[in-house]
Amino acid sequence: MFNKPWHAYAMPRLLWCLAGASAGITLALWLAGPRVNPFLLASLGGSAVFLFGLTQAPAAQPRALFGGHLSGALIGIACYHWLGDSLQVQALAVALTLAFMLTTRTVHPPAGANPLLMVHLHAGWSALWQPVLVGVGTLAMVAWVWSRCYPGLARYPVAPWQPNPPHLTWGGWGG
């Protein structure tokens, strides 16, 4: 009846991925989380889904993960400091972030929340380091270790420099 090793079944793999996402986000929030406002790291929840649930997706790879988060935060902080805090500034920051991620092929969907968060929370330049880089780096490090502790699991990262999207066909079909 059971002719596969225990780790080859779907349920143990699912539980391993869930435990990894929980461990990763817990450590990231503990190391990088602003004690006053944990919403500054809300986008890391989406990143945990990619890293531990969609490990092989182009959006989960380090190029997209780090590029998306850092560019989104940087653009959000710059827009706030140069233009203030308004609905229009938040919309502009998201649009600029999307333009940057598409042209540099570093699209990481959860990072689209970063410009909104940075403008809304009036983040300073130091937010690029703490909590963004520390939080994203912690998640990536936990994913790297976690993926190597389970037999047969895809090892993170699968393709560290894989561009996302793979083609410059913004909004098109194929390419």
Rosetta blueprint (number, residue, H / E / L):
1 M L
2 F L
3 N L
4 K L
5 P L
6 W H
7 H H
8 A H
9 Y L
10 A H
11 M H
12 P H
13 R H
14 L H
15 L H
16 W H
17 C H
18 L H
19 A H
20 G H
21 A H
22 S H
23 A H
24 G H
25 I H
26 T H
27 L H
28 A H
29 L H
30 W H
31 L H
32 A H
33 G L
34 P L
35 R L
36 V L
37 N L
38 P H
39 F H
40 L H
41 L H
42 A L
43 S H
44 L H
45 G H
46 G H
47 S H
48 A H
49 V H
50 F H
51 L H
52 F H
53 G H
54 L L
55 T L
56 Q L
57 A L
58 P H
59 A H
60 A H
61 Q L
62 P H
63 R H
64 A H
65 L H
66 F H
67 G H
68 G H
69 H H
70 L H
71 S H
72 G H
73 A H
74 L H
75 I H
76 G H
77 I H
78 A H
79 C H
80 Y H
81 H H
82 W H
83 L H
84 G L
85 D L
86 S L
87 L H
88 Q H
89 V H
90 Q H
91 A H
92 L H
93 A H
94 V H
95 A H
96 L H
97 T H
98 L H
99 A H
100 F H
101 M H
102 L H
103 T H
104 T H
105 R L
106 T E
107 V L
108 H L
109 P H
110 P H
111 A H
112 G H
113 A H
114 N H
115 P H
116 L H
117 L H
118 M H
119 V H
120 H H
121 L L
122 H L
123 A L
124 G L
125 W H
126 S H
127 A H
128 L H
129 W H
130 Q H
131 P H
132 V H
133 L H
134 V H
135 G H
136 V H
137 G H
138 T H
139 L H
140 A H
141 M H
142 V H
143 A H
144 W H
145 V H
146 W H
147 S H
148 R L
149 C L
150 Y L
151 P L
152 G L
153 L L
154 A L
155 R L
156 Y L
157 P L
158 V L
159 A L
160 P L
161 W L
162 Q L
163 P L
164 N E
165 P L
166 P L
167 H L
168 L L
169 T L
170 W L
171 G L
172 G L
173 W L
174 G L
175 G L
